[in-house]
């Protein structure tokens, strides 16, 4: 429990039907306590009719005291809300197959760049990346997946998520499709990364196909996972321009760089509670 005598910086996110008085109700309750708001971002979506707010506030209150002070506003406006300590490391499980670039990047950022995640394990459907997990001191769990064992493998994954108290699952180039049921079980808690060639260039050699067609842009998309394959709410996207002089190997290397950077931003923003779901879209307070 937070020591009530030591000020703590909290992050509060809310979403609710838009209307007058929302910001006043929240900030007024905090001001009445003498709390200090250090960061504030808001957005009203005229299409969905929803309002979104992210605040960082320094307070000497415990979590229970803050919630009690804000509950009249939460209930009065029908708010969906989250309250967390700024910078708390989110318990994260990384899922991988054979490509190492996203795994290495996230583990490095966690260790050396203050990425606010606590990687509690790495799951691979192949054993190829176990040595990388070991280098960073992370437990590696080999859960093979075949057509006949997919349900059993997902049961093992679900049990691991519960056992490790996982808050976020990252598909760091995990080349398996999650079942609709698992997507529903972990809704809003699974982030994926993929190249931008879909749906044009499918299959095992998308960069070779892209090279044959002379693509001029290489990009990546990071999104929440849903039962609609690669069509979940988008968190972040990025592109790099290329030209005719680039070989297939160059396109692969550039694509890997874009993928790891795009995924890292998406994971960081999620862990910092900067991403709020707005139907099939996201609101991202950078």
C-alpha positions in Angstrom: 0.0 0.0 0.0 1.2 3.5 -0.8 2.4 5.5 2.2 -0.1 8.3 2.7 2.6 10.7 4.0 4.7 10.4 0.8 3.3 12.2 -2.3 2.7 9.8 -5.2 2.2 10.6 -8.9 -0.9 8.8 -10.2 -2.2 8.4 -13.7 -6.0 8.4 -14.2 -7.7 7.6 -17.5 -11.4 7.8 -18.1 -13.9 7.4 -20.9 -17.6 8.1 -20.8 -20.4 9.6 -22.9 -19.5 13.2 -23.7 -21.3 16.1 -22.0 -20.8 19.2 -19.9 -19.1 19.1 -16.5 -16.9 16.0 -16.9 -13.5 17.7 -16.5 -14.8 20.0 -13.7 -16.1 17.0 -11.7 -12.7 15.3 -11.8 -10.5 18.3 -11.4 -12.7 19.8 -8.7 -12.6 16.6 -6.6 -8.8 16.6 -6.9 -8.5 20.3 -6.1 -10.7 19.9 -3.1 -8.1 17.5 -1.7 -5.3 19.8 -2.5 -3.8 17.5 -5.2 -1.7 18.8 -8.0 -2.4 17.9 -11.7 0.9 17.7 -13.5 -0.4 16.6 -17.0 -3.8 16.7 -18.6 -5.0 15.6 -22.1 -8.5 15.2 -23.3 -10.5 14.4 -26.5 -14.2 14.4 -27.4 -15.0 12.1 -30.3 -18.0 13.6 -32.2 -18.5 10.3 -34.1 -18.8 8.0 -31.1 -20.1 10.6 -28.7 -17.4 9.6 -26.2 -15.1 11.7 -24.1 -11.6 10.7 -23.1 -9.3 12.1 -20.4 -5.9 11.3 -19.1 -4.5 13.0 -16.0 -1.3 12.7 -14.0 -1.7 14.0 -10.5 0.5 14.2 -7.4 -1.3 13.3 -4.2 -0.5 12.2 -0.7 -3.7 10.1 -0.7 -3.8 6.3 -0.8 -5.4 4.7 -3.8 -8.5 4.0 -1.7 -8.8 7.6 -0.7 -8.4 8.8 -4.3 -11.1 6.4 -5.5 -13.4 7.5 -2.8 -13.0 11.1 -3.7 -13.6 10.5 -7.4 -16.4 7.9 -7.1 -19.2 10.5 -7.3 -17.8 11.7 -10.6 -17.2 8.1 -11.8 -20.8 7.1 -11.1 -22.4 10.3 -12.0 -21.0 10.3 -15.5 -21.0 6.5 -16.1 -17.2 6.5 -16.5 -14.9 3.6 -17.4 -11.7 4.4 -15.5 -8.3 3.2 -14.6 -6.0 4.5 -11.8 -2.3 3.5 -11.5 1.0 4.7 -10.2 3.0 6.6 -12.9 5.9 4.5 -14.0 4.8 1.2 -12.5 6.2 -1.6 -14.6 3.4 -3.5 -16.2 3.8 -7.3 -16.0 4.3 -8.4 -19.6 4.6 -11.8 -21.4 6.4 -11.8 -24.8 5.4 -14.4 -27.4 7.9 -15.2 -30.2 8.6 -17.7 -33.0 12.0 -17.5 -34.8 12.5 -13.8 -35.7 14.5 -12.1 -32.9 14.5 -8.4 -33.7 11.4 -7.4 -31.7 12.2 -9.6 -28.7 15.8 -8.2 -28.5 14.6 -4.7 -28.8 11.9 -4.9 -26.1 14.2 -6.6 -23.6 16.9 -4.1 -24.3 14.5 -1.2 -23.8 13.2 -2.7 -20.6 16.8 -3.0 -19.2 18.4 0.1 -20.5 15.9 2.7 -21.7 13.3 2.7 -18.9 10.5 0.9 -20.8 7.9 0.6 -18.0 7.3 -3.1 -18.4 8.4 -6.1 -16.3 8.9 -9.0 -18.7 7.9 -12.0 -16.6 8.5 -14.6 -19.3 9.0 -15.4 -22.9 6.9 -18.0 -24.7 8.0 -19.5 -28.0 6.3 -22.0 -30.3 9.9 -22.8 -31.4 12.9 -23.1 -29.1 15.1 -20.9 -31.3 15.1 -17.8 -29.1 15.6 -19.4 -25.7 19.2 -18.3 -25.6 18.2 -14.6 -26.0 15.7 -14.9 -23.1 18.4 -16.6 -21.0 20.9 -13.7 -21.8 18.4 -11.2 -20.3 17.6 -13.5 -17.4 14.0 -14.2 -18.5 12.3 -17.6 -18.2 11.6 -19.2 -21.6 8.5 -21.4 -22.0 8.5 -23.6 -25.1 4.9 -24.3 -26.1 4.8 -26.0 -29.5 1.7 -25.4 -31.6 0.3 -27.7 -34.3 -3.1 -28.0 -35.8 -3.9 -30.9 -33.5 -2.5 -29.3 -30.4 -3.6 -25.7 -30.8 -6.3 -25.8 -28.2 -4.0 -27.5 -25.7 -1.3 -25.0 -26.4 -3.7 -22.1 -25.8 -4.8 -23.7 -22.5 -1.1 -23.7 -21.4 -0.7 -20.1 -22.5 -3.9 -19.1 -20.6 -2.7 -20.9 -17.5 0.7 -19.1 -17.7 -1.0 -15.7 -18.0 -2.9 -16.4 -14.9 0.0 -18.0 -13.0 2.3 -15.0 -13.7 -0.4 -12.4 -13.2 0.2 -11.1 -16.7 -1.3 -7.7 -17.6 0.0 -7.4 -21.2 0.8 -10.0 -23.8 3.0 -8.8 -26.8 3.2 -10.8 -30.0 6.8 -10.0 -30.8 6.6 -11.6 -34.3 4.7 -14.6 -33.0 3.7 -16.4 -36.1 0.5 -18.1 -34.8 -3.1 -16.9 -35.0 -4.8 -16.7 -31.6 -8.3 -18.2 -31.4 -11.4 -16.0 -31.1 -12.0 -17.2 -27.6 -8.4 -16.3 -26.4 -8.8 -12.9 -28.1 -12.0 -12.4 -26.2 -10.4 -13.6 -22.9 -7.5 -11.1 -23.3 -9.4 -8.3 -25.0 -7.4 -5.0 -24.8 -4.4 -6.8 -23.4 -2.7 -8.2 -26.5 -0.6 -6.1 -28.9 0.7 -7.4 -32.2 3.1 -6.1 -34.9 3.0 -6.8 -38.6 4.4 -5.4 -41.8 2.4 -3.0 -44.0 2.2 -5.3 -47.0 -1.1 -7.0 -46.0 -3.3 -7.8 -47.7 -1.3 -7.4 -50.9 1.7 -9.6 -50.2 0.8 -12.6 -48.0 2.7 -15.7 -47.2 6.2 -16.5 -46.0 8.2 -14.2 -48.4 6.4 -10.8 -48.4 9.5 -8.7 -48.8 10.5 -10.7 -51.9 7.0 -10.2 -53.3 7.3 -6.5 -52.5 10.7 -6.3 -54.2 9.3 -7.9 -57.4 6.5 -5.3 -57.5 8.9 -2.4 -56.8 7.4 -1.0 -53.6 8.4 2.5 -52.6 7.3 2.4 -49.0 7.9 -0.1 -46.2 5.9 0.2 -43.1 4.6 -1.5 -40.0 1.4 -1.5 -37.9 1.0 -2.3 -34.2 -2.5 -3.0 -33.0 -4.6 -4.7 -30.4 -5.5 -8.3 -31.2 -9.1 -9.2 -31.9 -10.8 -12.2 -33.6 -10.5 -10.2 -36.9 -7.1 -11.2 -38.1 -4.7 -8.2 -38.2 -7.7 -5.8 -38.0 -7.8 -4.8 -34.4 -7.7 -1.2 -33.2 -4.5 0.4 -34.4 -2.1 1.9 -31.9 0.8 3.0 -34.0 2.1 2.9 -37.6 5.3 4.0 -39.4 6.9 3.9 -42.8 10.3 4.2 -44.5 10.8 5.2 -48.1 12.8 2.9 -50.4 13.8 2.9 -54.0 14.8 0.6 -56.9 18.4 0.2 -55.7 17.4 -1.8 -52.6 17.8 -5.6 -52.6 15.5 -8.0 -50.9 17.8 -8.2 -47.9 17.8 -4.4 -47.6 14.0 -4.4 -47.5 14.0 -7.1 -44.8 16.5 -5.1 -42.7 14.6 -1.8 -43.1 11.3 -3.6 -42.4 12.7 -5.1 -39.2 13.8 -1.7 -38.0 10.4 -0.2 -38.6 8.6 -3.1 -36.9 10.7 -3.0 -33.7 10.4 0.8 -33.4 6.7 0.8 -34.1 6.0 -2.0 -31.6 8.2 -0.4 -28.9 6.2 2.8 -29.1 2.9 1.0 -28.9 4.0 -1.1 -25.9 5.4 2.0 -24.1 2.2 4.0 -24.7 0.0 1.1 -23.5 2.2 0.7 -20.4 2.0 4.4 -19.7 -1.8 4.3 -20.0 -1.8 6.6 -23.0 -4.0 4.4 -25.2 -7.8 4.3 -24.8 -10.2 2.2 -26.9 -12.8 4.1 -28.9 -14.8 1.3 -30.5 -12.6 0.0 -33.3 -10.3 2.9 -33.0 -7.9 4.1 -30.4 -7.2 7.5 -28.7 -3.5 7.9 -28.1 -2.4 10.6 -25.8 1.3 11.0 -26.6 
